[in-house]
Amino acid sequence: MYLTGPADLVWRDVSSCICISAAFAKTDSLYWLLKKPLIHKARLDVSSSETPGLTVALCRSVPTETLCLQQLVDAVGLELSDVQALGSLLGLHSVREAQRILQLWSKILCPEEKRLLRSYGQGGARPDPADPFPEIYLSPGLGELTGPLLQVANSVKVSILCF
């Protein structure tokens, strides 16, 4: 995510850092886990120089929305192991490449998230849209930078209200 505006926008880098930090939050809700996006620097984004063309393939696979974990799981199974289904979903021609991408996604999921997916597959858990949005703690990670405008004035938890 990169904010638009004048080239000399002072808070662009800080705002981008905060937005990226928020995108890396883990969740213990099956509903919100399945809603996690797979692109645009989200925690489950495995696009890199090692996976050329993956972002384009992900965007092309579901042109009207952002591909999320739910759609991936529906296509390749809860174990994230159906290489041919991923190839079909993304238009990949290399089985080896599809297998490597699935392995990257499997590595990113934490043990609690894998447990949620297994429970979902065994019928023990169901996505509940009433689950509250996961807590987000923003930490811009400014490192060694100091100054009066960079001191914590009020430490609060961020919540999202739905109307």
N, C-alpha and C positions, 0 to 999 in steps of 0.2 A: 504494500500500500504506500503510495506516495502522494502527499497532499499537494493540491494545486494552488496557484497564487503567484505573486511576483517572485522573480529569481532570488531576491535577497530576503525572503520571508524568514524572520529570525527563529521562529519556533518549529519550522518544518522538521528538522532532524530530531528534536526532542519529541515532538508529537508522533512521528513515525516510530520512534523507539518505544514509546508507551503503547501504541496500538499493536505493535508486534509482540510486546510482552504479554498483553492481554490475550492474544490469540493462542498463546502456548499453554493456557490453563488446562489442567486435567479435570475430569469429571467422574463422579460416581453414580451418575444418572444414565440409565440405558437410553432414555429418550434423547438426551442431549448428546450422548456419545454417538448415536446413529446420525445426528444432525451435523456432526463435525465435517467441515469442508476438506477437500483433498488438495486444494490449490491455493495460490496467492499467499504464501508464507504462513499458512495455518500450521498447527502442530503436526498434522498428518500429511503435510506437503513433502513429497520425496523428490520433487523436481530439482534437478541439478545438472551439472555438466556430465555426470555419470548416467543420466537418463535423458538424453537429448530428445526433444520433441514431445516429452510427456505432458507438459502443460497444454500444448496445442491439442494433443489427443484427448485430454480430459475435458477441455472446453468444448471440443467438437462432439464428444460422445453424448452430451446432454445439452444441446445448444440453448435451451430456454432457461436454464438454471445452473447453479454451481453443483458439480458432482459432490456428493457427500458419502460418508461411510455406509449409510443405509443402502444406497444404490450399489456400492461396491460389494457389500455383503450379499445382497439379493442376487447379484450376478455371479460371484465367484465362491460363495459359500462362507459359512462362519469361520472356518479355519483359514480363510484367504488362501486357498490352494488350487483352485480350478484355473490353471494356466490358459487353457484354450478359451474359456469363457472370457477371461480378461483380454485376450487377443482379439476376440470377436467384439467386445464392448468398445475397445479403444482403437481397433483397426491395426493392431500390431501384427507383424509378419514373423517375428522372431520369438520362438518358444522360450529360448534362453533369456531374452530381454523381459518377457512377461513374467517369467519365474523370478528373476532378480527384483523386479518391481514389487511383486507380492511379498518377497522376503523382506524388503525394506519396510513395507507397511507393517508386517508382523513384528519387526524389531522395534518399531516406534511405539506400538501399543504397550502400555504398562501391564503388569500382572493383573491388577484390579479390572482393567478394561477387558482383558482377555477372559477373565472369569465372568464378567457381565455378558460377554458374547456367547460363551459356552452355556451359561444358564438360559439365555435367550433361545439358543438352539435346542435345548432340552425341554423347553416349555416352562421353565421355572421362573422366568422373568419376562415381563411384557413392557414395552415402552409406554410410559405414562405422560401424556402431554401436560398434566397438572404439576409435574416435577418442577420445582423452582429452578430458575436459571442458575448455573454454577457461580459460586463466589469468585470474584475477580479481584486480585490484589495487583495494583499497578506499581511497578518498580522500574523506573526509567534506566537504572544502571549507568549513572553518570561517571562512575569510576572516581578518578582523582579530582574531578572538577568541584570547586567550592565557590561560595559567594552568598551574599544575603538573599538572593532570589532562588537559590538552590537548597535552602534549608527546609526541613519538614515543618510545616506550620500546623497541619492537622492531619493525623493519620486516620483514615476512615476506610471502611470496606465499601466497595462499589456494588450497587445492586441495580437491576433493571426492572422497571415497573411496566407491566402490560395493562393496557386499558381496554 
